[in-house]
């Protein structure tokens, strides 16, 4: 039976001992975009740690995200038996190939994917991130969530209160995206040189859109990146309102030049000034 062709956004997450990380990340990412489907990826569902996490997470996902289509994906070995853990090289390969297969299925269905690597052993998170290289395009993204020890110690903290919002951070992982060839599981990875050329081109295209007065502001920012608008106005002998208007125009051009090149989640996780500076300084965005 052919897979249903479903376009939209997918939130995918690996499950481990702390299922709260999944809902915390989903809540944070949902402020920037709307997900139609969530895929919770896990190893053997009868293994005690995973069984406990599933027992806690399933009712929360069903009750708190009623409009979200939730799919539970268990990874199996090559012999189609449940994968309990990574104890051998064969287990590691099975986990990696399992993640690749699951992500590939969703890409074939037309989804743009935000993958949270949050659960399982550290090796599992590494394999999941590497799997994204094989499958993802630049529209997709990989995330992890960093929390203080106090949040780790509170079981059932599925939605972070205002008190704890500043005690955790959603971080986009740097992923070198590959380009798939006709050969199965064969991926061409963009070189560092290619990445640098692409970032230089992005900067050139952005600069070309600016007016002469906006270029003057940009030149000042390159020498003093975090100068406040009030000091910028004084330095350029302009009113603060004029600077603010020109900065709004510059940020609009940042939006135009990054459209389709950078995920909305990434843009939402950066303030406008930082995104502008990343483009100017040819950093990966």
N, C-alpha and C positions, 0 to 999 in steps of 0.2 A: 504494500500500500504506500503510495507516494506521500512524503511529508507535506504537511500543510504549509503553504507559502504565507508566512505572516510577517509583514513589515512592522517595524516599530523599534522600541528600545527595550533592551533586556538588562536586568540586573542579575549578574551571576556571582556566586560566592562559594568559597570552599569552607566546609564546616569542621570545626574542631571542638576543643573543650569549652570554649567561650562563645556560645551562640549569640550573646548580647551584642557582640561586635557587628554581626550581620545587620541587625535592625538599626543600630546606631549609624552605620555607614549608609544604609538605605535611606534613612531619614535625611541625612546630610545631602546626599546626592539628589534626592527628590526635590530639593529647593531650587535646583537648576534645570531639571527636566522631568518629564513624566514617563514612568516605566509602564509598559503593558504586561510584561512577564518577568517573573523572578525564577531563577534556577538555583537550587541549593545542591551543591555537589559534595558528596560524602563517600567515605569508605564503608565497610561492612556495618549495616545498621543494627546488628546484634552485639557488636563490640561494646563493652560497658560505657566507655567515654562517649562514643558516638550515639549510642542508644539513649543516654541521659540527655545529650544536647538536642536530639530530635524530639524527645518527649517534652522538653521545655519550649522548643522553638515552634513546633507545628501549630499549637493552638494560638500562639501570639500572631503568627503570620496570617492565619485564617481569620482571626477576629479583628486585628488592627489594620489589615490591608485588604478589605473586602472587594475592591475593584481590581486587584492584582491577580493575574493568572499565575499560580505557583506550581512549579514542577520540581520534583525531588529526583535527583540523578545519582544513582549508586554506581561507583566504579567497580568493574570486575577484572579478573585476570584474563590471560589469553585462553584459559580453559573454561572461561565463562563462570568461574566461581567467585564469590565475594572476596574483594581485596581487603584484608584485615589491617595491614600496616606495611610500611616499607622496611623489610628486614634483609632483603637480598637484592641483587642487581636486577633480577627478573621482576621483583615487586616494583622497583623504581621505574622500570621500563613500562610496566603495566599501568602504573599511576599516570605517568607522562602521556602515554598513548590514549589512556582513558579521557584525560582532560582535553587532548587534541580532538578526539572524536566528538565529545560533547559540544565543545565550542564550534567545531566545524558544522555540526548539525544546525546550530542556531544561525550561523552565518549563511548557510544554504537556504534557510527559511527567511532570510532578508533582514535579520536583526542587526542593529548597532549595539555593541556590547560594552557594558561597564563591569569589569571583573574585579571583585574584591578577594585578595588573597589574605585570609585572616585565620584560617583554621588548620589544624594538623601540625606535624613536625615542621621544623624550619626547611628541611629538604623538600617537603611537599609544596611549600610556598614557592620555593625556587623553581621546581618543576612546572608549577602552574604558570609562573611568569614566563618561562621559556616556551611553554606551549602557546602562549599568546603571540610570540614572535612568529610562529608558523602559521597562525590563523588570522590574526587581526590586520585590519587596515588602519590608516591614520584617523579614521572616525571613531575607532574603538579605544578603550583606555583600561589601564590596570591600576588598582588602588590598594592601599593598606591603611589601617587605622591604628593610630598610636594613642595609648591611654596611660594615665598615671596608675600607680599601684592601687590606689584607693578604689578606682573603678573596677579593676580586676578582682578585687576582694568582695564586691557586691554582686551576689547572684541575683538574677532577675531584673537587672537594670537595662531593660530592653529599649527604653526611650530615655535619653539623657535629659535631666532637668536643667533649668537655667543655671543652677548652682554649679553643675559639672560640665557645662558646655565648653568652657575654656580649658578643661582638663583633658580633653582628647583632641586629636587632630587627624583629619583625613588627608592623606598624602598620595599624590599621583606618582607612580613609579616610572622612572625613565626606561622606556622600552624601545629597542631598536627594531622597527618593524621590517619584516621581510616581504619579498615578492614571490608568490608561488609560481612554480613552473609546471609544465605538463606532467613531470614525473611525480609519482606519489611520494608525499612527505619530503619533497625537495624544495628548499627555500633559498632564495638569493637574499643575502643581508646587505643593506646599504652600507657602504664604507664610511668611515669617519670623514673622509675627504668629501664624499657626496653630501653628507649631512651639513658640513660647513658651507659648501657651495649653495645648498638650498636656503640656509639661514641668511647668507649674504644676499641672495636674490630677494628674499622676503623684505630685508631692510631697504634695498634699492627701490623696490616697488612702492614701499611705504613712503620713503623720502620724496619720490616723484609726485606724490599726491598732495604734498604740503605747499602752502603759500609762502611767500618770502617772510612774512611776519611770523608764521608758525615755525619756519626753519630757524629763525633767530631764537625762539624759545627752545627748540630741540638742541641747538648748539650749547645753550646755557645748561640744559639738563644733562648733557653728556659730560660736562665739567663738574657739575654739582647735582647729582642725580636726585637727591632727596630734599632739595630746597623747597620750603613752603611757598605757596602761591603769593603770600604777602611779601616775602623777601624777593621772589622772582619779579613781582611788579615793581618794587623799588629799584631793583638792579637794572631793569629794562626801561625805567622811567615811564611806566604805564599805570593805569588805575587797576585795582584788584579785580573789579568787575570785567575789565577788558581781558585780563589774563584768564579769568575763569571762563569767559566766552570762548577764547581761543583754545583753551585746554579741552573744552567740550567738543570743539570742532576736531581737534587732534584725536581725541578718543573715538569719535565717530569714524574717523579714517582708520584707526586701529581695528575697529569692528569690521569694517569693510575688507581690509587686507587679510584678516585672519579667518573670515567666513569660509567654512568648508575645509579649513586647514587645521583648525584646533577645535577640540571637543568643547561643547558648552559647559561640561563639568569642570574642565580645566580652567576656562575663562572665569567661571563662578568662584573657583578656589583662589584666584589671584585678584588683587586690586588693580585698577586700571593703570595706575602709575607703574607698578611692577611689570605688568605685561608690556607696556610701552618700552621700559628700560631693557627688558629681555630682547625685544626686537632690535633696538638700537645697538645693543652690545653683542648681537649675533649669538645669543644663548639659545639653547634648545627650548622651544615653546610648545 
